[in-house]
Amino acid sequence: MAHGIFLSVIVPVYKADAFIRKNLEKFLVSVKRLAPATIDRVEIVAVIDGYVDHSLREARKVKGVRVIGYPKNAGKGHALLEGVRAARGNVITFLDADGDFNPDQIANLFPYLATADIVVGSKRHPFSKIEYPLSRKILSRGYQILSKLVLGINLRDTQSGLKLMKREVLEVILPSLTIKRFGFDIELCFLAQKHGFRVVEAPVFIDFQGSSTVGPSVPFRMGSDLFAIRWRYSVKRYYQKKYQEAWFDFRTRL
């Protein structure tokens, strides 16, 4: 059966030379099992976020994975943006390189896409099963509360490393995105909701691998990102202006 779905799996990679080859091989096996039951075609795009270790060399050892990168570390958000630009699919998923999310779960997100534009694999979904350190759970809960207070986000988890979305959503939102590091996810979800796209959460299971690159200063930077997003939206009206400029450019090309 033809579904008309070409899935691009984007994997941002930073300081992962110890495990990236093994994880990419696992990802490749999992996504190939999706077709033809769910999709027609699939690709994995690994984005090396800075040549700071041997991740580029190790990733290139995995046949069937497209590997791109750049010399200087620029942050997860930048890596995802580069991956989207390089991707060829009409449905795109983000998948963290550390392997906390079993990629077999991607299949569970597709039914939600029938009525939604973005599906977030939510750690805080009541049906999710997570094995996470208590400190990470507390930070996640605190960030959710702050996000709702500052931005009015009605999602329980915006920072999930597993998301599935239609490409046309990203085409609308990407030109307005400003955050290149960990605040990328909240900015993406905030703008998706403001544009009227439907964002839903799906249950996931997580086996924490203890390989996170989140440092102690990251929560403070992410908190400041929330206020920066609010400032750009409510005071500077930056996002609205970017959308109007993009719409004007589109109309003039007709």
N, C-alpha and C positions, 0 to 999 in steps of 0.2 A: 504494500500500500504506500502511495506517495503522500507525504505530509507537507511538502514544500518547506521543510525546516532544515536550515543549515546552521548548526550550532557551533559557535566559537567559544572555546573555554580559555579564558585569560588567567594566567598564573603569574602574579608579581613575585619576583625572587630577589631576596636580599640576604647576604651572608648565609647561604644555604648549601655550601659545597659539600657538607657532611652527609646530606640526605636528599638533595634535589634529584639526583639521577634515579634513586630508588623510588621516590615519590612520583616523578613524572612517568616512570614505567608503569606504576600502579594506576595512575590517572588514565593513561592511554588504554590499558586493558578495560577499565570501567566504562569509559565513554564509548568505546567500540561496541560494548554490549548493548548500548542504547539503540543503535541502528540494527535492523529497520523497524523495530517495534515502536519507536517514538519519533525518530528523526530520519532524514534522508542522507545527510552528510554531517561530518564533524571534523573539527580541527582543534588542536591545542596550540596556543601561542604563549610561550614562556618569555617574560620580559625581565631581563637582568638589570636591576636597579643599581647600577654602579659596578664597575669592575674592581671590587674591593677584596675579592677572594677568587677561588677557582670555580665559582658557580657557572660561569659561561662555558668553561671547558667541560664540566660535568654534564650540563644540560644538553650540550651538542652531541653527547654520546648516545642520546635516546633518539633512535630513528623514528620518524613519523611525527615529531614535535617541531614546530617552527620556533626558532629562538632568535629574539632580537634583544638589543640592549644599548647602553650608552655608558661612557666612562665614569661620569660623576653621579653619585647617589643623589636622587632628587625627591624621594619619598614614594610611598605606596600609591598615592593618588596620581602622581605623574606617571608611574609605571602602568597603571590601569588605563589612563588616557592614551598612552602610546600603544597599548595593546588593542584598544578599541579602534584606533586609527589603522592599525595593521590588519585587524580582523576582517574576514570576508563574509561572515555569517549574518543571517537576518534575525537570529536569536543569540544573545550573548550571556554567558555566565562568568562570574568572578569566583575563583577558587584559590584559597590561601595555599602557599607552597608547603607549609609545615605539616600537613596531613591530619590536622585535627578533625576535619570533615572528610568522611569517607565519600569519594566521588560517586559511589553507587546511588547516593541520595539525590543526585540531580534528577533522576527519573521521577522521584516523588514530587518535584516542584512543577513539572509540566502540566498536570491537570489544572492547577491554579491559574496558569497562563491563559486558559480559555476565557476567563472573565476578568483578568487583571493585566496590567502593563509591566509591573515589577513584582517579583516574588522574593521575599527576604527569608532565608532560612534562619528562623529566630530562636536564639538560645532561651528566650523567656516565654516561648509558647507553652501553654499548659501541657501539651502532649510531648514536648521535647524531653530528651534524656541526655543530661550532660554530666560529665565527670570533670569538674573544674575546681581549681583551688578557691578556697573561701575568699581570699583577697580579690580575685578576679570577679567573683560574683558580686561582692560589695561594690566594686568600682563600676560594674555594669549597671547595677541597680541605681547607683547614685547618678550616673550619666543619663540614664533614662529619665529620671525625675527632673534633672536640670534641663534636659532637652525639651521636655514638655513645658516647663515654666518659661523658658526663654523663647522658644520657637513655636510652641504649640504642636509639636510633632506628636501624632497619636499612634506611634509605633512603640512596641516594647523593646525592640532591638534594631538599631540602625547599623551597628558596627559589624554585623555578621560577615564572615569571610566567604559566605556562600549566597550568591544572589543570581537570579535568572530574570532577564528583561528583554523586551522587544527592542530591536535596533533603532526603530523610529523614535522611541523615547529618548535614547541617548543623543540622536541627531539634534533634537530640540534643546536638550539641556546642556550638552558638553560646551558649547560656546560661552556659556555663562559661568562655568565653574572656575573658581579661583584658588581653591585649597589643594595643595599638591601632596600633603602628607596624610595623617590619620583622620583629619577632619573631613576628608573627601566624601566619606560615606554619608555623613549627616547632611552635608550640603546637597548631595545628590538626591537624597530622600526628601529633604525640605522642598527643593525646587520641583521635584516630580509632583508632590502634592499641590504646590502652588499653581502648577500648570494644569491641574485637573486630571492628572494620570492616576490610575488606581493602583495603590501599593498595598499588598497584602503580606501576611506572615504565614509561614508554614513550619510545622514541627521538624526538628532535626535531632540527630544524636551526635554527640561529640566525645571523642576520646582525647583529652588534652595530652599533647606530646612534650610539653615543657620546653618548646623550642621558640617561643615568642621573642620577637625583637623589640617589644614594647618596653621602653626604659621608664625610670621613675618620673621623668619630667613630662612624659607624654600626656597623662591626664590633665595637667595644668594647661598645656598647649591646646588640647581638645576643648577644654572649658572656655578658653579665650576665643577659640574659633566660633563657638556658639554665639557669643556676643558680637563678633565681627560679622557673622552672617546676618544677624538681626539689624545691625547698623547699616549694612549694605542694602538690605531689603526695605527697611522702614524709614531710614533717614536719607541716605544717598540715592535710594531707588535705582541702584546700579543694575540689578537683575532685570528690572522692567525696561530700562533703557537698552540693555543688551538684546533683549527679545525684540524690541521695536526696531532696532538697527538690523537685526537678522531678517525680520519680516520685510522691511523695506528693501533690503538687498535681494531677497527672494522675488518680490514683486517686480523689481526693475529688470530682473533676468528673464521674465516671462515674455 
